[in-house]
């Protein structure tokens, strides 16, 4: 059970909840703040004060005052009209993450909603009632309005949910789970459910979690390729990286040294050649720069996880201020940076694959890593596919945040497109995972033309893990099932786990 209060949620706890490995409860201090904030809303209405989203319309309609008897209907109408999402549904972990972040934001006590509403989201989450939310439809400002409306509707018994993994109407699911929906929404509650950046933050945070692990995979795959290509270890000398000072670079170089410790395959300057190509020699610099970028994105993401992104904000009984904390610019920029950082891991990996399969570059390995090239094509098309994915990533890495399009009759005239940043980051991650899996698959084939027993301590663990699932190929085989298997080992973190069992935690 993970306790939330709006201030201390971190990436690891978020991931555990999103994956269904932990349940959620409200902290006692959050309960008091929620109740105090709701009291402020009630006093405002009783005193007949006008405040945006409480007793007015929304967006360009904010000048329209709503009568007291229509305040509840106003909030329900908001959810119904804004539930315009299209496309495939988000996967269940992403939606669990969205719900978690929404709970955490409401727990801060700046939204004015009833405690009962927050508790209902928690009840849905902890009982596996997961709203069906289409992926597309957010501009990343005024909050993730369309997708969050799909999250909110089931609380009233409307829309669709996944219950125990099966898609059904919310009404059906509630009957099966023996849970009652909310009977109504009070003033501001609909708006408080959909104003915010929780959709893009959830998508991007899950990408970030996997990207941190993928950066470790990149060092492992690069280390295996370094040995397969008889690379020069001097480029990873601790002193070289210390004098530059970049931390990620130092971490990657240290990982390579630990992975290749006791290797008989690595070489020294002048032994076979004076220096290696950049995809080997500059591995620590490239991988390390990505690690530094991930560290920056982590800081921004964890701040946003605990940010008050509602509008207006209930600061106290007298001060209800309309602002723009729902604008996704901070994380949109971070997720565009994340896209580029992940894409670079795949880009340099594909260049190492090329060196492994190209007989002009592979230090004596057979063409395309097959014993009888010509009759067999070997790993020729593995490199093609890796190149295709890397090229796709180049298009996807174009920043989404530099685009903007006005909405709500030009009231909302600059938007972040942060949801697009997060979604394209997710696709880049998937492509990069496949490319690095292909590198591991290819490098292990290359090592079977060397002597795998001469591998370093960590690289040998990686080789042996691959060989548990994927055999050496003596001749051409159907390749896609083997690529899929290698990808599973990367996505499920099996490679990193097995290597870390042998040499300890990688940076």
C-alpha positions as CSV (number, residue, x, y, z in Angstrom):
1,X,0.0,0.0,0.0
2,X,1.4,3.4,-1.1
3,X,0.2,6.5,0.8
4,X,-0.2,9.7,-1.3
5,X,-0.5,13.2,0.0
6,X,0.3,15.2,-3.2
7,X,3.9,15.9,-2.4
8,X,6.1,12.8,-2.2
9,X,5.2,10.5,-5.2
10,X,8.3,9.4,-7.0
11,X,8.8,7.4,-10.2
12,X,9.4,4.1,-8.6
13,X,6.2,4.2,-6.5
14,X,4.3,5.5,-9.5
15,X,5.5,2.5,-11.5
16,X,4.6,0.0,-8.9
17,X,1.0,1.4,-8.8
18,X,0.7,1.6,-12.6
19,X,1.8,-2.0,-12.9
20,X,-0.8,-3.1,-10.4
21,X,1.8,-4.1,-7.8
22,X,0.7,-1.7,-5.1
23,X,-2.6,-0.2,-4.0
24,X,-3.2,3.4,-3.0
25,X,-4.5,5.2,0.1
26,X,-4.8,8.8,1.1
27,X,-2.6,10.3,3.9
28,X,-4.4,11.8,6.9
29,X,-3.0,15.3,6.2
30,X,-4.4,15.0,2.6
31,X,-7.9,14.3,3.9
32,X,-7.9,17.4,6.0
33,X,-6.7,19.6,3.1
34,X,-9.3,18.2,0.8
35,X,-12.1,18.9,3.3
36,X,-10.9,22.4,4.0
37,X,-10.7,23.2,0.3
38,X,-14.2,21.9,-0.3
39,X,-15.5,24.0,2.5
40,X,-14.1,27.1,0.7
41,X,-16.1,26.2,-2.5
42,X,-19.3,25.9,-0.5
43,X,-18.7,29.2,1.2
44,X,-18.1,30.9,-2.1
45,X,-21.4,29.6,-3.5
46,X,-23.3,30.5,-0.4
47,X,-21.9,34.0,-0.6
48,X,-22.9,34.2,-4.3
49,X,-19.4,35.1,-5.5
50,X,-18.5,34.4,-9.2
51,X,-15.5,32.2,-10.0
52,X,-14.4,30.6,-13.2
53,X,-15.5,27.0,-13.6
54,X,-17.5,27.0,-10.4
55,X,-20.5,29.0,-11.5
56,X,-19.4,30.1,-15.0
57,X,-19.0,28.4,-18.4
58,X,-15.6,27.2,-19.6
59,X,-13.0,28.5,-22.0
60,X,-14.4,31.3,-24.2
61,X,-17.8,30.7,-22.4
62,X,-16.3,31.8,-19.0
63,X,-18.2,35.1,-19.2
64,X,-21.5,33.1,-18.9
65,X,-22.7,32.9,-15.3
66,X,-24.5,29.7,-14.3
67,X,-27.4,29.7,-11.9
68,X,-27.1,27.9,-8.6
69,X,-29.7,25.2,-9.6
70,X,-27.6,24.3,-12.7
71,X,-24.2,23.9,-11.0
72,X,-24.3,20.1,-10.7
73,X,-25.6,19.7,-14.3
74,X,-22.8,22.0,-15.5
75,X,-20.2,19.6,-14.2
76,X,-21.8,16.5,-15.8
77,X,-22.3,18.3,-19.1
78,X,-18.6,19.3,-19.0
79,X,-17.5,15.6,-18.9
80,X,-20.0,14.4,-21.5
81,X,-19.2,17.1,-24.0
82,X,-15.4,16.8,-23.5
83,X,-15.2,13.0,-23.9
84,X,-14.3,13.3,-27.5
85,X,-11.2,11.1,-27.6
86,X,-10.4,8.9,-30.6
87,X,-8.1,6.1,-31.5
88,X,-7.1,2.9,-29.6
89,X,-7.3,2.8,-25.8
90,X,-4.4,3.4,-23.6
91,X,-3.0,0.3,-22.1
92,X,-4.1,-0.5,-18.5
93,X,-0.8,0.5,-16.8
94,X,-1.0,3.9,-18.4
95,X,-4.5,4.5,-17.2
96,X,-3.7,3.2,-13.7
97,X,-0.9,5.8,-13.8
98,X,-3.3,8.5,-14.9
99,X,-5.7,7.7,-12.0
100,X,-2.8,7.7,-9.6
101,X,-1.6,11.1,-10.7
102,X,-5.1,12.5,-10.5
103,X,-5.5,11.2,-7.0
104,X,-2.2,12.7,-6.0
105,X,-3.0,16.1,-7.4
106,X,-6.4,16.2,-5.7
107,X,-4.8,15.2,-2.5
108,X,-2.9,18.5,-2.4
109,X,-6.1,20.2,-1.4
110,X,-6.3,23.0,-4.0
111,X,-9.2,21.7,-6.0
112,X,-12.3,22.2,-3.9
113,X,-13.8,18.7,-4.4
114,X,-15.4,16.4,-1.9
115,X,-13.4,13.7,-0.2
116,X,-15.9,11.3,-1.5
117,X,-14.8,12.0,-5.1
118,X,-11.2,11.2,-4.4
119,X,-12.1,8.1,-2.5
120,X,-14.2,6.9,-5.4
121,X,-11.2,7.2,-7.8
122,X,-9.1,5.2,-5.3
123,X,-11.9,2.6,-5.0
124,X,-12.0,2.2,-8.8
125,X,-8.2,1.9,-9.0
126,X,-7.8,-0.5,-6.1
127,X,-10.6,-2.7,-7.4
128,X,-9.3,-2.9,-11.0
129,X,-12.0,-0.8,-12.6
130,X,-9.9,1.0,-15.2
131,X,-11.5,3.6,-17.5
132,X,-11.3,3.0,-21.2
133,X,-9.4,6.1,-22.5
134,X,-8.7,6.8,-26.2
135,X,-5.1,7.8,-26.8
136,X,-5.7,10.8,-29.1
137,X,-7.4,14.2,-28.5
138,X,-5.3,16.3,-26.1
139,X,-3.6,19.5,-27.0
140,X,-1.6,19.5,-23.8
141,X,-3.1,22.8,-22.5
142,X,-6.2,23.4,-20.4
143,X,-5.1,20.1,-19.3
144,X,-5.6,16.7,-21.0
145,X,-9.2,17.6,-21.3
146,X,-10.6,14.9,-23.6
147,X,-8.8,11.9,-22.2
148,X,-9.3,12.9,-18.6
149,X,-13.1,13.2,-19.4
150,X,-13.0,9.6,-20.4
151,X,-11.3,8.8,-17.1
152,X,-14.0,10.7,-15.1
153,X,-17.2,9.5,-16.7
154,X,-17.1,6.0,-15.2
155,X,-17.1,7.6,-11.7
156,X,-20.8,8.5,-12.5
157,X,-21.5,5.0,-14.0
158,X,-21.0,6.3,-17.6
159,X,-18.7,5.3,-20.4
160,X,-16.6,2.1,-20.5
161,X,-14.0,0.4,-18.3
162,X,-11.7,-2.5,-18.3
163,X,-12.7,-4.8,-15.4
164,X,-10.3,-7.6,-14.7
165,X,-8.8,-6.9,-18.1
166,X,-12.0,-7.1,-20.1
167,X,-13.7,-4.1,-21.8
168,X,-17.3,-3.6,-20.8
169,X,-19.8,-0.8,-20.0
170,X,-19.2,0.9,-16.7
171,X,-22.7,-0.2,-15.6
172,X,-21.8,-3.9,-16.2
173,X,-18.5,-3.6,-14.4
174,X,-20.0,-1.9,-11.3
175,X,-22.6,-4.6,-11.0
176,X,-19.9,-7.3,-11.2
177,X,-17.7,-5.5,-8.7
178,X,-20.6,-4.5,-6.4
179,X,-19.5,-0.9,-6.4
180,X,-21.8,2.1,-6.5
181,X,-21.1,5.1,-8.8
182,X,-21.2,8.7,-7.6
183,X,-24.8,10.0,-7.6
184,X,-23.8,13.5,-8.8
185,X,-21.0,16.0,-9.1
186,X,-20.9,19.2,-7.1
187,X,-19.6,22.6,-8.1
188,X,-16.2,22.5,-9.8
189,X,-15.8,18.8,-9.5
190,X,-16.0,18.0,-13.2
191,X,-13.5,20.6,-14.0
192,X,-11.2,19.4,-11.1
193,X,-11.2,16.0,-12.7
194,X,-10.0,17.1,-16.1
195,X,-7.8,20.2,-15.6
196,X,-4.2,19.0,-15.6
197,X,-1.4,17.2,-17.2
198,X,-1.9,13.7,-15.8
199,X,-2.3,11.9,-19.1
200,X,0.8,13.1,-20.8
201,X,2.7,12.8,-17.5
202,X,1.6,9.1,-17.1
203,X,2.6,8.2,-20.6
204,X,5.9,10.0,-20.4
205,X,6.8,8.7,-16.9
206,X,6.3,5.1,-18.0
207,X,8.5,5.8,-21.1
208,X,11.1,7.3,-18.8
209,X,11.1,4.3,-16.4
210,X,11.8,2.0,-19.4
211,X,14.3,4.4,-20.9
212,X,16.4,4.4,-17.7
213,X,16.6,0.6,-18.0
214,X,17.3,0.8,-21.8
215,X,20.3,3.0,-21.2
216,X,21.7,0.1,-19.2
217,X,20.9,-2.3,-22.0
218,X,22.8,0.0,-24.4
219,X,25.9,-0.3,-22.3
220,X,25.5,-4.1,-22.1
221,X,24.9,-4.4,-25.9
222,X,27.8,-2.0,-26.6
223,X,30.1,-4.0,-24.4
224,X,29.2,-7.3,-26.1
225,X,29.8,-5.7,-29.5
226,X,33.1,-4.2,-28.3
227,X,34.4,-7.6,-27.6
228,X,32.9,-9.2,-30.7
229,X,34.8,-6.5,-32.7
230,X,38.0,-6.8,-30.7
231,X,37.6,-3.2,-29.6
232,X,40.2,-1.2,-27.7
233,X,39.5,-0.8,-24.0
234,X,41.7,2.3,-23.5
235,X,38.9,4.5,-24.8
236,X,37.1,3.7,-21.5
237,X,40.0,4.6,-19.2
238,X,38.6,6.3,-16.1
239,X,41.0,9.2,-16.4
240,X,39.8,10.2,-19.9
241,X,36.2,10.5,-18.7
242,X,37.1,12.2,-15.4
243,X,38.9,15.1,-17.1
244,X,35.8,15.9,-19.1
245,X,33.6,15.7,-16.1
246,X,30.3,14.7,-17.6
247,X,28.6,12.4,-15.1
248,X,26.6,10.2,-17.5
249,X,29.7,9.6,-19.6
250,X,31.7,8.5,-16.5
251,X,28.9,6.1,-15.5
252,X,28.8,4.5,-19.0
253,X,32.6,4.1,-19.1
254,X,32.5,2.5,-15.7
255,X,29.8,0.1,-16.8
256,X,31.8,-0.9,-19.9
257,X,34.9,-1.5,-17.8
258,X,33.0,-3.7,-15.3
259,X,31.2,-5.6,-18.1
260,X,34.4,-6.4,-19.9
261,X,36.5,-7.2,-16.8
262,X,38.7,-10.3,-17.4
263,X,38.0,-10.3,-21.1
264,X,40.5,-11.9,-23.4
265,X,38.7,-10.5,-26.5
266,X,39.3,-6.8,-25.9
267,X,42.4,-5.3,-27.3
268,X,44.8,-2.5,-26.5
269,X,46.1,0.5,-28.6
270,X,48.4,-0.7,-31.4
271,X,47.6,-4.3,-30.9
272,X,45.2,-4.7,-33.9
273,X,44.7,-1.0,-34.7
274,X,45.4,2.4,-33.1
275,X,41.8,3.5,-32.5
276,X,38.3,2.3,-33.1
277,X,35.4,3.9,-35.0
278,X,33.2,6.3,-33.1
279,X,30.4,3.8,-32.5
280,X,32.8,1.9,-30.3
281,X,35.2,4.5,-29.1
282,X,32.6,7.2,-28.3
283,X,30.1,4.8,-26.8
284,X,30.4,6.2,-23.3
285,X,30.1,9.8,-24.6
286,X,26.9,9.1,-26.5
287,X,25.3,6.7,-24.0
288,X,26.3,9.0,-21.1
289,X,24.7,12.0,-22.7
290,X,21.5,10.1,-22.8
291,X,21.8,9.2,-19.1
292,X,22.3,12.9,-18.3
293,X,19.2,13.7,-20.3
294,X,17.2,11.1,-18.5
295,X,18.3,12.5,-15.2
296,X,17.0,15.9,-16.2
297,X,13.7,14.5,-17.4
298,X,13.3,12.5,-14.2
299,X,13.6,15.8,-12.2
300,X,10.9,17.5,-14.3
301,X,8.6,14.4,-14.2
302,X,8.7,14.0,-10.5
303,X,8.0,17.7,-10.0
304,X,5.0,17.4,-12.3
305,X,3.7,14.3,-10.5
306,X,3.3,16.3,-7.4
307,X,2.2,19.6,-9.0
308,X,-1.1,21.4,-8.5
309,X,-2.3,21.7,-12.1
310,X,-5.9,22.5,-11.5
311,X,-7.7,25.8,-12.5
312,X,-8.8,27.8,-10.6
313,X,-6.8,27.0,-7.5
314,X,-8.4,27.2,-4.1
315,X,-5.7,28.9,-2.1
316,X,-7.9,29.6,0.9
317,X,-11.5,30.6,1.7
318,X,-10.9,34.1,0.4
319,X,-8.6,33.5,-2.5
320,X,-9.6,31.5,-5.6
321,X,-7.3,32.3,-8.4
322,X,-7.5,31.4,-12.1
323,X,-4.2,30.7,-13.6
324,X,-2.5,28.3,-16.1
325,X,-0.8,25.5,-14.3
326,X,-2.6,23.0,-16.6
327,X,-0.3,24.1,-19.4
328,X,1.9,21.2,-20.4
329,X,4.9,23.2,-21.6
330,X,7.4,22.1,-18.9
331,X,6.9,18.4,-19.5
332,X,6.3,18.8,-23.3
333,X,9.8,20.2,-23.6
334,X,11.2,17.4,-21.3
335,X,9.5,14.7,-23.3
336,X,10.7,16.1,-26.6
337,X,14.2,16.0,-25.1
338,X,13.5,12.4,-24.0
339,X,12.6,11.4,-27.5
340,X,15.9,12.6,-28.9
341,X,17.9,11.0,-26.0
342,X,16.3,7.6,-26.6
343,X,16.6,7.8,-30.4
344,X,20.4,8.3,-30.0
345,X,20.8,5.0,-28.2
346,X,19.2,3.3,-31.2
347,X,21.2,5.3,-33.7
348,X,24.6,4.4,-32.4
349,X,23.5,0.8,-31.8
350,X,22.5,0.4,-35.5
351,X,26.0,1.6,-36.5
352,X,27.5,-1.2,-34.3
353,X,25.2,-3.7,-36.0
354,X,26.6,-2.6,-39.4
355,X,30.1,-3.1,-38.2
356,X,29.3,-6.6,-37.0
357,X,27.8,-7.7,-40.3
358,X,30.0,-5.9,-42.8
359,X,33.1,-8.0,-43.6
360,X,35.0,-4.8,-44.5
361,X,34.6,-3.6,-40.9
362,X,34.2,-6.6,-38.7
363,X,37.8,-7.7,-38.0
364,X,37.7,-11.1,-39.7
365,X,34.1,-12.1,-39.1
366,X,32.3,-13.7,-42.0
367,X,30.0,-11.6,-44.1
368,X,26.7,-11.2,-42.4
369,X,27.8,-13.6,-39.7
370,X,27.0,-16.9,-41.4
371,X,29.3,-19.7,-42.1
372,X,28.4,-20.0,-45.8
373,X,27.5,-16.5,-47.0
374,X,26.0,-16.4,-50.5
375,X,24.0,-19.5,-50.0
376,X,22.9,-17.9,-46.7
377,X,22.1,-14.2,-46.2
378,X,22.6,-14.5,-42.4
379,X,22.1,-11.2,-40.5
380,X,21.9,-9.0,-43.6
381,X,18.3,-8.0,-43.2
382,X,18.6,-7.6,-39.4
383,X,20.7,-4.5,-40.1
384,X,18.1,-3.3,-42.7
385,X,15.3,-3.5,-40.2
386,X,17.4,-1.7,-37.5
387,X,18.2,1.0,-40.1
388,X,14.4,1.3,-40.8
389,X,13.6,1.8,-37.2
390,X,16.3,4.3,-36.7
391,X,15.1,6.3,-39.6
392,X,11.5,6.2,-38.3
393,X,12.8,7.6,-35.0
394,X,14.4,10.5,-36.8
395,X,11.0,11.6,-38.0
396,X,9.3,10.9,-34.6
397,X,12.0,12.9,-32.8
398,X,10.9,16.1,-34.3
399,X,9.7,18.2,-31.4
400,X,6.0,18.4,-31.0
401,X,6.1,21.3,-28.6
402,X,7.2,23.8,-31.4
403,X,3.8,23.4,-32.9
404,X,0.7,25.2,-31.5
405,X,-2.8,25.6,-32.7
406,X,-5.4,27.9,-31.1
407,X,-8.6,26.5,-29.6
408,X,-11.8,27.5,-27.7
409,X,-12.4,30.4,-30.1
410,X,-8.9,31.7,-29.6
411,X,-9.1,32.0,-25.8
412,X,-6.7,29.1,-25.6
413,X,-4.3,30.5,-28.2
414,X,-1.1,28.6,-27.3
415,X,-0.9,25.0,-26.4
416,X,1.9,22.6,-25.7
417,X,1.1,19.4,-27.7
418,X,2.7,17.6,-24.8
419,X,0.5,14.5,-25.2
420,X,2.0,14.1,-28.7
421,X,5.5,14.5,-27.2
422,X,4.7,11.7,-24.8
423,X,3.1,9.4,-27.4
424,X,5.9,9.8,-29.9
425,X,8.4,9.2,-27.1
426,X,6.7,5.9,-26.4
427,X,7.0,4.8,-30.1
428,X,10.7,5.8,-30.2
429,X,11.2,3.8,-27.1
430,X,9.6,0.7,-28.6
431,X,11.7,1.1,-31.7
432,X,14.9,1.6,-29.7
433,X,14.2,-1.5,-27.6
434,X,14.0,-3.5,-30.8
435,X,17.2,-2.1,-32.3
436,X,19.2,-2.8,-29.1
437,X,17.7,-6.3,-29.0
438,X,18.9,-6.8,-32.6
439,X,22.4,-5.7,-31.6
440,X,22.5,-8.2,-28.7
441,X,21.2,-10.9,-31.1
442,X,23.8,-10.0,-33.7
443,X,26.7,-9.6,-31.4
444,X,26.1,-13.0,-29.8
445,X,26.1,-14.6,-33.2
446,X,29.4,-12.8,-33.9
447,X,30.9,-14.1,-30.6
448,X,30.3,-17.7,-31.7
449,X,32.9,-17.0,-34.4
450,X,35.3,-15.9,-31.7
451,X,35.5,-17.7,-28.4
452,X,32.6,-16.9,-26.0
453,X,34.5,-18.4,-23.1
454,X,37.0,-15.4,-23.4
455,X,34.3,-12.9,-22.7
456,X,34.3,-10.5,-19.8
457,X,32.4,-11.2,-16.6
458,X,29.4,-9.1,-17.4
459,X,29.3,-9.6,-21.1
460,X,29.5,-13.3,-20.6
461,X,26.3,-13.1,-18.4
462,X,24.6,-11.3,-21.3
463,X,25.7,-13.8,-23.9
464,X,24.6,-16.7,-21.7
465,X,21.2,-15.1,-21.2
466,X,20.7,-14.7,-24.9
467,X,21.8,-18.3,-25.5
468,X,19.2,-19.6,-23.1
469,X,16.5,-18.5,-25.5
470,X,18.1,-18.0,-28.9
471,X,20.5,-20.5,-30.5
472,X,23.6,-19.9,-32.7
473,X,22.4,-20.0,-36.3
474,X,24.4,-22.3,-38.5
475,X,22.3,-21.4,-41.6
476,X,19.4,-19.2,-42.5
477,X,16.4,-19.4,-40.2
478,X,13.1,-17.5,-40.0
479,X,14.4,-14.5,-38.1
480,X,11.4,-12.6,-36.8
481,X,10.5,-15.0,-33.9
482,X,14.2,-14.7,-32.8
483,X,14.1,-10.9,-32.9
484,X,10.8,-10.9,-31.0
485,X,12.4,-13.2,-28.3
486,X,15.4,-10.9,-28.0
487,X,13.1,-7.9,-27.8
488,X,11.2,-9.6,-24.9
489,X,14.4,-10.0,-23.0
490,X,15.1,-6.3,-23.4
491,X,11.5,-5.1,-22.6
492,X,11.1,-7.4,-19.6
493,X,14.5,-6.2,-18.3
494,X,15.8,-9.8,-18.2
495,X,19.2,-8.9,-19.7
496,X,19.8,-6.2,-17.2
497,X,18.6,-8.3,-14.3
498,X,20.9,-11.2,-15.2
499,X,23.9,-9.0,-15.8
500,X,23.4,-7.2,-12.5
501,X,23.2,-10.5,-10.6
502,X,26.8,-11.1,-11.8
503,X,28.5,-7.7,-11.5
504,X,26.2,-5.6,-9.3
505,X,24.0,-2.7,-10.2
506,X,24.8,-0.8,-13.4
507,X,24.8,3.0,-13.3
